[in-house]
Amino acid sequence: MLRVGLTGGIASGKSEVTRRMAERGAVVIDADLLSRQVVAAGTPGHAAVVERFGTSVLLPDGELDRARLADLVFADDAARAALNEIVHPLVRSAAADLERAADADAIVVHDVPLLVETGQQNAYDVVIVVAVPPERQRQRLVERRGMSPEAAEARIAAQAPLANKLAVADIVIENDGDLAALDAQVESCWLDLQSRQEAGLRFGRGDAT
């Protein structure tokens, strides 16, 4: 098994990359998706969030009001840290369960938006960073997600700078062009991962990366 950590800033296009990798045979484990599942109504994570933040973060159906919760935590570093302390361990446990269920020779891609922020860069055989300039992130957040410029800036500022992510990257995918350019980079990346996996099988993982 080759364990890949994929990260990048908000609105960098990670989901476009992982979708293309899945089409090529990767097992994709999406931390964002898991972060929603582990705090769904009726879960221990949901109970812990409500205990910490109160019932004001609930929708009428009992699910978390994710927009309201996001507004709270992105305006308050302590609140964001408290939420992360609840959610991150649950997400890591769920991701580990999914990885154990994968084939022994799979290429498993963990899509982890906060990989660098949470110090997980050394937990994977290969780290991929999907890179876009901050100005393109702002544009996408405003135009595609309907955020105000101020909200977009706050979301970007809450994550590690792109330079910090690039410093730990084994592979960089530049997603500042069109989809054809992205397809070509993903294909090159996939061939690279296959080569690294083959090298790891022959020589041991330490020489594969």
DAFEN-V820502 format. One record per pair of residues at least 24 apart in sequence whose C-alpha atoms are under 8 Angstrom apart, sorted by the first residue. I is the first residue (numbers start at 1). GAP is how many residues later the second one is. D is the distance in Angstrom with one decimal. If there is no record, write none. Layout:
BEGIN
I	GAP	D
I	GAP	D
END
This chain:
BEGIN
1	102	7.7
1	103	5.4
1	104	4.4
1	105	4.9
1	106	5.8
1	107	7.1
1	196	7.4
2	103	7.4
2	104	6.5
2	105	4.8
2	106	6.1
2	123	6.5
2	124	7.9
2	191	8.0
2	195	5.8
3	104	6.3
3	105	5.1
3	106	6.3
3	107	7.6
3	121	5.3
3	122	5.3
3	123	6.7
4	103	7.3
4	104	5.9
4	105	4.7
4	106	6.0
4	120	5.5
4	121	5.9
4	122	4.9
4	123	5.8
4	124	7.3
5	104	5.9
5	105	4.9
5	106	6.3
5	107	6.7
5	110	7.5
5	116	7.3
5	118	8.0
5	119	5.7
5	120	7.8
5	121	6.3
5	122	4.7
5	123	6.2
6	103	6.6
6	104	5.9
6	105	4.9
6	106	6.0
6	107	7.7
6	109	7.8
6	121	5.8
6	122	4.6
6	123	5.9
6	124	7.5
7	104	6.1
7	105	5.3
7	106	5.0
7	107	7.0
7	108	6.2
7	109	7.9
7	120	7.7
7	121	6.3
7	122	5.0
7	123	6.2
7	158	7.9
8	105	5.9
8	121	5.3
8	122	4.8
8	123	6.0
8	154	7.6
8	157	7.2
9	104	6.7
9	121	7.7
9	122	7.3
9	123	7.8
9	128	7.8
9	147	7.2
9	150	6.9
9	151	7.9
9	153	7.1
10	103	7.4
10	127	6.8
10	145	7.5
10	146	6.6
11	126	5.4
11	129	6.3
11	130	6.5
12	118	6.2
12	119	6.2
12	120	5.7
12	125	6.4
12	163	6.8
13	117	7.1
13	162	6.8
14	97	7.4
14	116	6.3
17	165	7.7
17	169	6.7
18	91	7.7
18	93	7.5
20	163	7.5
20	166	7.0
21	165	7.1
21	169	7.1
24	166	7.7
25	82	7.7
26	80	6.9
26	81	5.2
26	82	5.8
26	83	6.5
27	75	7.2
27	79	6.8
27	80	6.2
27	81	4.7
27	82	6.0
28	80	5.9
28	81	4.8
28	82	6.0
28	83	7.1
29	66	6.5
29	69	7.3
29	70	7.8
29	79	7.4
29	80	6.1
29	81	4.8
29	82	6.0
30	80	6.1
30	81	4.9
30	82	6.9
31	60	6.5
31	64	7.4
31	79	7.1
31	80	5.8
31	81	5.4
31	82	7.4
32	79	7.8
32	80	7.4
32	81	7.6
34	57	5.8
34	60	7.1
34	61	7.6
35	52	6.5
35	53	7.7
35	55	7.9
35	56	5.8
38	49	7.3
38	52	6.4
38	53	6.8
39	25	7.7
39	48	7.5
40	24	7.3
45	41	6.7
45	42	6.8
45	45	7.5
48	38	6.9
49	34	7.0
49	37	7.1
52	30	8.0
74	80	6.8
74	81	6.9
74	84	7.0
75	79	8.0
107	86	7.8
107	90	7.9
114	45	7.3
116	44	7.1
116	48	7.5
116	49	6.3
117	42	7.0
117	43	6.1
121	47	6.8
125	80	7.4
125	84	6.6
126	43	7.9
126	44	6.0
126	45	7.8
126	83	6.6
127	41	7.1
127	42	5.2
127	43	5.3
127	44	6.5
128	41	5.6
128	42	6.0
128	43	4.8
128	44	5.7
128	45	7.3
129	36	6.7
129	37	6.6
129	40	5.8
129	41	8.0
129	42	6.4
129	43	4.9
129	44	6.2
130	42	6.0
130	43	4.8
130	44	6.0
130	45	6.5
131	31	7.2
131	41	6.8
131	42	6.1
131	43	4.9
131	44	5.9
131	45	7.7
132	42	6.2
132	43	5.7
132	44	5.5
133	29	7.9
133	43	7.6
136	40	7.5
170	39	8.0
END
